[in-house]
Amino acid sequence: MTRLHKLLSVTAVLLLAACSGGIPGFSTIKVGSELEALNNAQAIGSPFTKHLTGEYRDYANQEFHEYDHADSLHFARKGLATAAGETVMPEVLDDWDLDRPHIAEMSSARAQLVDVLENGGRDIAAQLAATAQARFDCWVEEQEEDWQTEVTHCRNEFYNALRELQTLVEPEPYVEPAPAPVTVAEEPVRTPVPLEQALFLVFFDWDKSNITDSATDVIDAIVKEVMSRDDVNKIKINGHTDSSGGDRYNDKLSKKRAEAVRDALVARGIDPTMVVVDSSGEKDLLVKTADNVREPANRRAQISLE
């Protein structure tokens, strides 16, 4: 969406809000309130989260003054999370409306960024790491709007910071494990894991409850595990969501996700009387985030065996 289109759409939203009495969950008052909270926040936590708070504060204010109130609110919330000492991740590309030609490069760029951050980049060069993450998020947001001047600026600054950060962080050398000696006639003995340790996670796309291709592999692994042992009496499925969206909506969505896993197991021959379905909405986040944060790790169904 171009800046002109986004400006027109925001103007239309505000006019509609004035006529209808407001839109739940979004208004310039709400954006201004959270942005003001970020501007007044005293950041705590690590040097990385403190620097990243400043980056998100600057970008959220920039987007607000450019009338991009929706993205201003989004980055203000990320800034409030980092101000509280939380480590937030770079933007997830699935959450943005990006053209396929851009996704390949940006996916590789994000993977390199996450790798260098997780291998000590946040501690070794906190300010540089914060700059790299903030410019990546800027690149994603501007690429969705296709505002080429800003895209080029954010992309170039991201790569400059990333390359410098990569020179400071030495990845741990990969050592391929030696294969266990197995004779031709010998079959490896499989020792079942204790039931209380048999835990599986099925992840979902944002606002979806369908079983993806990668989730299918997990479903097949669950079926294989259950069929290979005789001590499983119950399969418990608990559905979860991330913190984006309202509580009532997330309660329903988490239940749909648990039911989708149940249906997939039953379709593969699991006795339906063994399956117990439960749902937690956004109450039990795997990755703790602020409210209204799209975190892929929290969009899941958790399966345990008893």
C-alpha positions as CSV (number, residue, x, y, z in Angstrom):
1,M,0.0,0.0,0.0
2,T,1.5,3.3,-1.0
3,R,1.8,6.2,1.5
4,L,-0.9,8.1,-0.4
5,H,-3.3,5.2,-0.2
6,K,-2.5,4.6,3.4
7,L,-3.0,8.2,4.2
8,L,-6.4,8.2,2.5
9,S,-7.4,5.0,4.2
10,V,-6.5,6.3,7.6
11,T,-8.4,9.5,6.9
12,A,-11.4,7.4,5.9
13,V,-11.1,5.4,9.1
14,L,-11.0,8.5,11.3
15,L,-14.0,10.1,9.5
16,L,-15.9,6.8,10.0
17,A,-14.9,6.7,13.6
18,A,-16.2,10.3,14.1
19,C,-19.5,9.4,12.6
20,S,-20.0,6.0,14.3
21,G,-18.6,6.8,17.7
22,G,-15.2,5.2,17.3
23,I,-13.6,1.9,16.2
24,P,-12.8,-0.6,19.0
25,G,-9.1,-1.1,19.5
26,F,-7.9,1.8,17.2
27,S,-8.1,5.5,17.4
28,T,-5.7,8.5,17.2
29,I,-6.3,8.9,21.0
30,K,-5.2,5.4,21.7
31,V,-2.2,5.7,19.3
32,G,-1.2,9.0,21.0
33,S,-1.7,7.6,24.4
34,E,0.7,4.7,23.8
35,L,3.1,6.8,21.9
36,E,3.2,9.3,24.8
37,A,3.8,6.4,27.2
38,L,6.7,5.3,25.2
39,N,8.1,8.8,24.9
40,N,7.9,9.1,28.7
41,A,9.2,5.6,29.5
42,Q,12.4,5.0,31.4
43,A,13.9,2.0,29.7
44,I,15.2,-0.8,31.9
45,G,16.8,-4.1,31.1
46,S,19.9,-4.9,29.0
47,P,21.9,-2.3,27.0
48,F,20.4,-3.9,23.9
49,T,16.8,-3.5,25.0
50,K,17.5,0.1,26.0
51,H,19.0,1.0,22.7
52,L,16.2,-0.8,20.8
53,T,13.7,1.2,22.9
54,G,15.2,4.4,21.5
55,E,15.1,3.1,17.9
56,Y,11.4,2.1,18.2
57,R,10.6,5.4,19.9
58,D,12.1,7.4,17.0
59,Y,10.4,5.2,14.3
60,A,7.0,5.2,16.0
61,N,7.1,9.0,16.3
62,Q,8.1,9.3,12.6
63,E,5.2,7.1,11.5
64,F,2.8,9.1,13.6
65,H,3.8,12.4,12.1
66,E,3.5,10.8,8.6
67,Y,-0.1,9.9,9.5
68,D,0.6,6.2,9.5
69,H,-1.2,5.7,12.8
70,A,-1.6,1.9,12.6
71,D,2.2,1.2,12.2
72,S,3.0,3.9,14.7
73,L,0.9,2.1,17.3
74,H,2.5,-1.3,16.3
75,F,6.1,0.1,16.8
76,A,5.1,2.0,19.9
77,R,4.0,-1.3,21.5
78,K,7.2,-3.0,20.5
79,G,9.1,0.0,22.1
80,L,7.1,-0.3,25.3
81,A,7.9,-4.0,25.5
82,T,11.7,-3.3,25.1
83,A,11.4,-0.4,27.6
84,A,10.2,-3.0,30.1
85,G,13.3,-5.1,29.4
86,E,11.7,-7.6,27.1
87,T,13.6,-9.0,24.1
88,V,11.4,-8.7,21.0
89,M,12.2,-10.3,17.7
90,P,12.5,-8.7,14.3
91,E,9.3,-8.5,12.3
92,V,7.8,-11.7,11.0
93,L,7.4,-11.5,7.2
94,D,4.1,-13.5,7.2
95,D,2.5,-10.6,9.1
96,W,3.1,-8.1,6.2
97,D,1.7,-7.8,2.7
98,L,4.9,-8.3,0.7
99,D,5.5,-9.2,-2.9
100,R,7.0,-12.7,-3.5
101,P,10.2,-11.3,-5.2
102,H,11.0,-9.4,-2.0
103,I,10.2,-12.2,0.4
104,A,13.2,-14.4,-0.6
105,E,15.8,-11.7,0.0
106,M,14.1,-10.5,3.2
107,S,13.8,-14.1,4.6
108,S,17.5,-14.7,4.1
109,A,18.3,-11.3,5.7
110,R,16.1,-12.0,8.7
111,A,17.7,-15.4,9.2
112,Q,21.1,-13.9,9.2
113,L,20.0,-11.2,11.6
114,V,18.4,-13.7,14.0
115,D,21.5,-15.9,13.8
116,V,23.9,-13.1,14.7
117,L,21.6,-11.8,17.5
118,E,21.2,-15.2,19.1
119,N,25.0,-15.9,18.9
120,G,25.9,-13.1,21.2
121,G,25.3,-10.0,19.0
122,R,23.0,-8.4,21.5
123,D,25.7,-8.5,24.2
124,I,28.9,-7.9,22.1
125,A,27.6,-4.8,20.3
126,A,24.3,-3.8,21.8
127,Q,23.8,-0.5,20.0
128,L,24.8,-1.9,16.6
129,A,22.5,-4.9,17.1
130,A,19.6,-2.6,18.0
131,T,20.3,-0.6,14.9
132,A,20.3,-3.7,12.7
133,Q,17.0,-4.9,14.1
134,A,15.3,-1.5,13.9
135,R,16.5,-0.9,10.3
136,F,15.2,-4.4,9.3
137,D,11.8,-3.6,10.7
138,C,11.9,-0.3,8.9
139,W,12.7,-2.0,5.7
140,V,9.8,-4.4,6.1
141,E,7.3,-1.7,6.9
142,E,8.5,0.6,4.0
143,Q,8.6,-2.3,1.6
144,E,5.0,-3.1,2.2
145,E,4.2,0.5,1.3
146,D,6.6,0.4,-1.6
147,W,8.0,3.8,-0.7
148,Q,11.3,3.3,-2.6
149,T,13.4,6.1,-1.1
150,E,12.7,4.9,2.4
151,V,13.1,1.2,1.4
152,T,16.6,1.9,0.0
153,H,17.6,3.9,3.0
154,C,16.4,1.3,5.6
155,R,17.7,-1.6,3.6
156,N,21.2,-0.1,3.1
157,E,21.5,0.9,6.8
158,F,20.4,-2.6,7.8
159,Y,23.0,-4.4,5.7
160,N,25.7,-2.0,6.8
161,A,24.9,-2.8,10.5
162,L,24.5,-6.5,9.8
163,R,27.8,-6.9,8.1
164,E,29.6,-5.0,10.8
165,L,27.9,-7.1,13.5
166,Q,28.8,-10.3,11.7
167,T,32.5,-9.4,11.8
168,L,32.2,-9.1,15.6
169,V,30.4,-12.3,16.2
170,E,32.1,-15.5,15.6
171,P,29.6,-18.3,15.0
172,E,30.3,-21.5,16.8
173,P,32.0,-24.0,14.4
174,Y,29.8,-26.8,13.4
175,V,31.1,-30.2,14.2
176,E,29.3,-33.1,12.5
177,P,28.6,-35.8,15.0
178,A,30.3,-39.1,14.3
179,P,27.7,-41.8,13.4
180,A,27.1,-44.5,16.0
181,P,28.8,-47.8,14.9
182,V,26.1,-50.2,13.7
183,T,26.8,-53.6,12.2
184,V,25.0,-54.7,9.1
185,A,22.9,-57.2,11.0
186,E,22.3,-55.0,14.0
187,E,19.1,-52.9,14.3
188,P,19.3,-49.8,16.6
189,V,17.2,-50.3,19.7
190,R,14.6,-47.6,20.2
191,T,14.0,-46.7,23.8
192,P,10.7,-44.9,24.2
193,V,10.9,-41.6,26.0
194,P,9.0,-41.4,29.3
195,L,5.4,-40.3,28.7
196,E,5.7,-37.1,30.7
197,Q,8.5,-36.0,28.3
198,A,6.5,-36.8,25.1
199,L,5.5,-33.3,24.2
200,F,4.7,-32.1,20.7
201,L,4.0,-28.6,19.3
202,V,2.0,-27.8,16.2
203,F,2.3,-24.2,15.0
204,F,-0.2,-22.2,13.0
205,D,-0.2,-19.2,10.7
206,W,-1.5,-15.9,12.1
207,D,-5.3,-15.9,12.5
208,K,-5.5,-19.4,11.0
209,S,-6.5,-22.9,12.4
210,N,-5.7,-25.0,9.3
211,I,-2.9,-27.7,9.5
212,T,0.1,-26.5,7.4
213,D,2.5,-28.7,5.6
214,S,5.1,-28.4,8.3
215,A,2.5,-29.2,10.9
216,T,1.5,-32.3,9.0
217,D,5.0,-33.7,9.8
218,V,4.4,-33.2,13.5
219,I,1.0,-34.8,13.3
220,D,2.5,-37.9,11.6
221,A,5.2,-38.1,14.3
222,I,2.5,-38.1,17.0
223,V,0.6,-40.9,15.4
224,K,3.8,-42.9,14.9
225,E,4.7,-42.4,18.6
226,V,1.3,-43.4,19.9
227,M,1.1,-46.5,17.6
228,S,4.5,-47.7,18.6
229,R,3.8,-48.0,22.3
230,D,1.1,-49.6,24.5
231,D,1.2,-47.3,27.5
232,V,-0.7,-44.3,26.0
233,N,-4.2,-44.0,27.3
234,K,-4.9,-40.4,26.6
235,I,-3.8,-37.7,24.2
236,K,-4.3,-34.1,25.5
237,I,-4.4,-31.2,23.1
238,N,-4.3,-27.6,24.3
239,G,-4.8,-24.8,21.8
240,H,-3.1,-21.4,22.1
241,T,-2.9,-18.0,20.4
242,D,-0.6,-15.1,20.5
243,S,-1.6,-11.8,22.2
244,S,-2.9,-10.1,19.1
245,G,-6.7,-9.8,19.0
246,G,-9.4,-9.8,21.7
247,D,-9.7,-12.4,24.5
248,R,-13.0,-13.8,23.4
249,Y,-11.9,-14.2,19.8
250,N,-8.6,-15.8,20.8
251,D,-10.5,-18.3,23.1
252,K,-12.5,-19.4,20.0
253,L,-9.5,-19.5,17.7
254,S,-7.4,-21.6,20.2
255,K,-10.2,-24.1,20.5
256,K,-10.4,-24.4,16.6
257,R,-6.7,-25.1,16.5
258,A,-7.0,-27.8,19.1
259,E,-9.9,-29.4,17.3
260,A,-8.0,-29.2,14.0
261,V,-5.2,-31.3,15.5
262,R,-7.7,-33.7,17.0
263,D,-9.4,-34.2,13.6
264,A,-6.0,-34.8,11.9
265,L,-5.1,-37.4,14.4
266,V,-8.4,-39.2,14.1
267,A,-8.2,-39.1,10.3
268,R,-4.9,-41.1,10.7
269,G,-6.4,-43.8,12.8
270,I,-6.2,-42.5,16.4
271,D,-9.1,-43.6,18.6
272,P,-11.2,-40.4,19.1
273,T,-12.1,-41.6,22.7
274,M,-8.4,-41.2,23.6
275,V,-8.3,-37.5,22.6
276,V,-9.0,-34.7,25.1
277,V,-9.3,-31.2,23.7
278,D,-8.7,-28.0,25.7
279,S,-7.9,-24.4,24.9
280,S,-6.2,-21.5,26.7
281,G,-6.5,-18.6,24.3
282,E,-3.7,-16.1,24.9
283,K,-3.4,-16.9,28.7
284,D,-0.3,-19.2,28.5
285,L,2.2,-17.6,26.1
286,L,5.2,-19.7,25.2
287,V,7.1,-16.4,24.5
288,K,6.1,-13.6,26.8
289,T,5.2,-10.5,24.8
290,A,3.2,-7.3,25.3
291,D,-0.4,-7.2,24.4
292,N,-1.3,-7.3,20.7
293,V,2.0,-8.7,19.5
294,R,2.0,-11.3,16.7
295,E,4.5,-13.9,17.9
296,P,4.6,-17.1,15.8
297,A,5.9,-19.3,18.7
298,N,2.7,-18.5,20.6
299,R,0.3,-19.6,17.8
300,R,0.4,-23.3,18.6
301,A,-1.3,-26.4,19.8
302,Q,0.5,-28.4,22.6
303,I,0.1,-32.2,22.6
304,S,1.0,-34.4,25.5
305,L,0.6,-38.1,26.2
306,E,-0.7,-39.8,29.3
